[in-house]
Amino acid sequence: DRVGWVIYSISAAFVIFSSCATVKKYCNNLVSIIVCIPPFGASIITPITIPVNYDNSFIITVCDISDGGLYCRCKKNHRNRRERTSVTNLSNQTFDEERALYGSCDLLISDCIFSGPADGESALKESDNIEVRNSFFNLRYPFWHDHDLKITGCELTELCRAALWYSEDISISGSKLHGIKALRECSNVRISGCDIQSPEFGWSTRKICMEDTKAVSEYFMMRSEDLTFRNVTFQGKYSLQYIKNAVFENCTFETKDAFWHGENITVRNSVIKGEYLAWYSDGVTFINCKIIGTQWSDPGTLQDHRDTAVLLLYQSEVDRL
């Protein structure tokens, strides 16, 4: 009826106005706002896009007025590389405050220290096009939701917990990653020449290349996809479980319960020492490998592979501990 439509229209207008005001108050550099409201007499959600004349990022505000409330969710869009300005250099400085360089863009950080009595976290959260050289990180969560990140010759201590989460396009070389859960839910990651001592490292990461690296961890790389490892030495328990689409070459794994629930995995010219290999997996292939463990009854024969759909050994040597 008309009264219902009038009430609905007023409510929708209020939601849109409130959304815009909320977004503009708390979020910068908007291009558009998408407001979702339920149409009159229906339970589905209808999006309404409102352009905003700003640059570089956008916001999505999801609103639901069915319970008389307003729910907002923000998402920033990182800039295209060709739009970037000149790089700002920061060197020989110390940062310890909360979110010291939050939301930064186009920075070259060298010989800096992220530590101090203020004990602040999230130093470079939500940042874009950041290069860090020869710096020391002793505080929590420095690189969350970052884009285009390059880390060279840095030390991330045990107190630098959960250092890299939800970030993409990452390159790490010649660095120490010693904090727990140092990498999680990231994509397009390249790691070379690093020393990793981090329990629960690499969970749910996509498209990661690791080479010439030593790692000590538990539950290493769990639920990750599209892995390429070369010349990696690993030690720890319960590694590489639930991974998909992985290639390992010239690696050494001293581990317990490796490759469980895996799919489409190829291991070449590597040494695997441990027990309970590749249970509940599908499409695991070992080529020219040396496998040492308690799982094997006789060379070349699985004692117990527990519902592994396909496990192939080509020119591989199998020893029993």
N, C-alpha and C positions, 0 to 999 in steps of 0.2 A: 504494500500500500504506500501512498504518498508520504504519510508520516514516517513510516519505516525508512523510506529512501532518504528523507531529509535528515533523520537521526544518523543514518549510516554515512551520508555525505559529510556531515559535520564531524563525525568521529574520524573518518578517513582523512579529512583536511587537518584535523588536530594531530593525527599520527604523523603525517607528512611534515607538518611544520615542526613538531617536536623532534622528529628525526633529523631534519636539517640543522636545527639549532644545536642538538646534541653533538652531531658529527662535526660541525664547524667549530664548536667550542673545544673539543678534545683532539681533533685530528687536523693535520695541516696538509696543504697541497692536494686538494681534491679536484678530480675531473668530473665525476658524476656520483650520484647517490641512487642506489636501487632500494626502493621501499616496497616491502611485500605486505599486503593487507588482504584479509579474506573478503571476497565479494559478498554483496548483500544476499542473504539467504543460502549461502553455500559454505562448505567447510574447507574448500581448497584455497590455495594461496595464489594471488595474482601480483606479479611484480610491476612496479611503476618506476621508470628510470627518469631521474631528474638531473639535467646537466648542471655542472658548477664550473665556473670559469677560473680554474686554477691549473697548475701544471704538475707533471711528473708522477702522480699516483692517483689511486681511486679508493673510494670507500664503499663498502656494502653494508647497508643497515637493514637487518631483517626485523620486521615489526609484527607483532601479533596482538591485536586488540580484543581477542575473544575473552581474555581474562581481565581486561581493563588495564593491562600493563604495557610496558614498552621495552622491547629487547633489542639491543644494538650489537652488531658484530662488525669490527673494523678489519680491513685488509689493505695493506699498502702494496703498491706495484712499483718495483724497482725500475730505474730509468734505463733506457737503451744506451749502450756503450757510446754510440756516436754523439749523444747529447751531452756527454760529460764535460765538465770544465777542467781547468788545470788542477794538478794534484797539490795538496797541502802537506808540507813536511813537518813532522813532529819528531824531535830527537832529544835524547838525554833528559827525559822528563820522568817524573814519578806521579802516578795516578792511584788514588785509593778511595775516592769518593764514589757514592752510588751512581751508576750509569754515567760514568765520567765522560765518555765520548758517544753517548747514545744517539742513534740515528745519523751518524756521520757518513759522508760520502767523499770519495776521492782523497784518501789519506795514505801517506807513506810514513809509517811509524818505525823508528829505528832506535836501538839501544835505550829502550824505555823500560821502566819498572811499574808493574801493576800490583802494588802491595802497600800496606801501611795501616796505621791505627784506625782509620775510618772504616776499614773492612767492607768497603762497598762492593756490590756485585754488578753483573751485566754491563761491563765497561763498554763494549762495542755492539750491543744488541741493536737489531734493526738497521744495520749499516750496509753500505754498498761500495764496491770497488775499494777494498782495503788491502794494503800490503804491509806486513809486519816483519821486521828483520831484527834478529839478535836481541830479542826482548824477553823479559822475565814476567811470568804470570803466576801469581800466588793467591788469586781471588776467584770466586765462583762465577760460573756461567758467562764467560767473556764474549763468546761468539754464538749468539742465538739469533735465528731468523736473518742471517746475513746472506749477501749475494756477492759473488766474485771476490773471494777471499784467498790471499796468498800468505803463507806463513813459512818463514825460512830462518833456520838457526835459532829457534826459540826454545825456552824451557817452560813447560806447564807442570807445576809441582803437584804433589798429592793433594794440596789444599785447593787446587784449581779443579774443582769438581764439575762434572757435566759441562765440559768446555765448549763443545760444538754440537748444537742441537738445531734441527729444523733449518739447516742452511743448504745452499747449493753453489755449485761451481767453486770447489775448494781445492787448493794445492798446498800440501804440507811437505817440506823437505828438510832434512838435517835437523830435526827437532826431537825433543823429549816430551812425550805425552804420558804423564804419570798420575793423572787424576782419575778417579773412578768414573765410569760411564762417559769417557772423553768424547765419543762420537755416537750420535744417535739420530735416526730419521733424517739423514742428509742425502743429497744426490749429487752425482757428477763429482766424485772425490778422487784425488790422486795423492798417494802417499809414497814417498821415496826416501831411503836412507834415514829412517826414523827409529827411535827406541820407544816402544810402547809398553807400559806397565799399567794396565787399566782393566780391572774387572768389568764385565758386561760391555765390552767395547764393540761399537759398530752395529748395534741392533737396528734392524729395519732400515738399513741404508741401501740405496739403489745406485748402480753404476759406480763401482769403486775399483780402482786400480791400485795395487800395492806392490812395491818392489824393493829389494835390497833392504829389508826391514826386519827387526827382531821384535817379537811380541810375546808378552806374558799376560795371560788373562783367563778368566772363567766365563763360560757362555759366550765365547768370542764370535762375533758377526751373526748372531742368531737372527733368523727371519730376514736376512738380506738377499738381494737379487742382483744378478749381473755383476759377478765378481771376476776379476782377473788378477791373479797373484803370481809373482815371479821372484825367486830367490828370497823367500820369506821363511824365517825360522820361528816356529811357534812352540810355546810350552804352556800347558794349562789343562783344565778339565772342561768337558762338555762343549767342545768347540764345533762351530760350523753346523749347527742344527737348524733344520727348517730352511736351508738356503736353496735358491733356485738359479739355474743358468750360471754355472761357475766353472772356471778353468784355473788349475794350479800347475805351475811348471817349476821344476828345480827347487822344490820346497822341502822343509823338514818339519814334521809335526810330531811332537811328543805329547800325547793327549789321551784322555779317556773319553769314550763315547763320542767319537767324531762322525760327522756326516749323517746324523740321524734325521729321518724324515726329509731327506734331501731329494731334489729333482734335477735331472739333467746336469750332472757333475762329471768333469773329466780331470783326472790327475795324471800328470806325466813326469817321468824322471824324478820322482820324489821318494822320500822316506817317511813312512807312517809307523810310529811306534806307540802302542797302547793296547786297548782292549775294547771289545764291543763296537765294531766298525760298521757303519752304514745300516743300522737297523731301520726298518720301516721306510726304506728309500726306494726311489724309482729312477733308473737310468744313471747308475754310478759306474764309471769306467776308470780303471787303473792301467796305465801304459808304462812299461819299463820302470816299475816302482819296486821298492823293497818294503814289505809289510811285516812288522814284527809285533806279535801280540798273543794273548791267551785265547783269543777267539778261534784259533785255527787248530784242528786236530792233526792234520798232516799237511805238508807243503802243498799248496794249491787247492786245498779242500776246506770249505767253510764248515766249522763245527756248529755254528748257530747264527744264522743271519736274520732271523725274526721278520718274516713277511717282507723282505726286500724283493721288489718286483724284478729288477734287472741289475745284476752286479757282475761286471765283466773284468777279467784279468788278462792283459796281453803282455807277454814277455816279462812278467813280474815275479819277483822272488818273495816267497812267503816263509817266515820263520816263526817258530813257537817259542815263547819265553819260558 
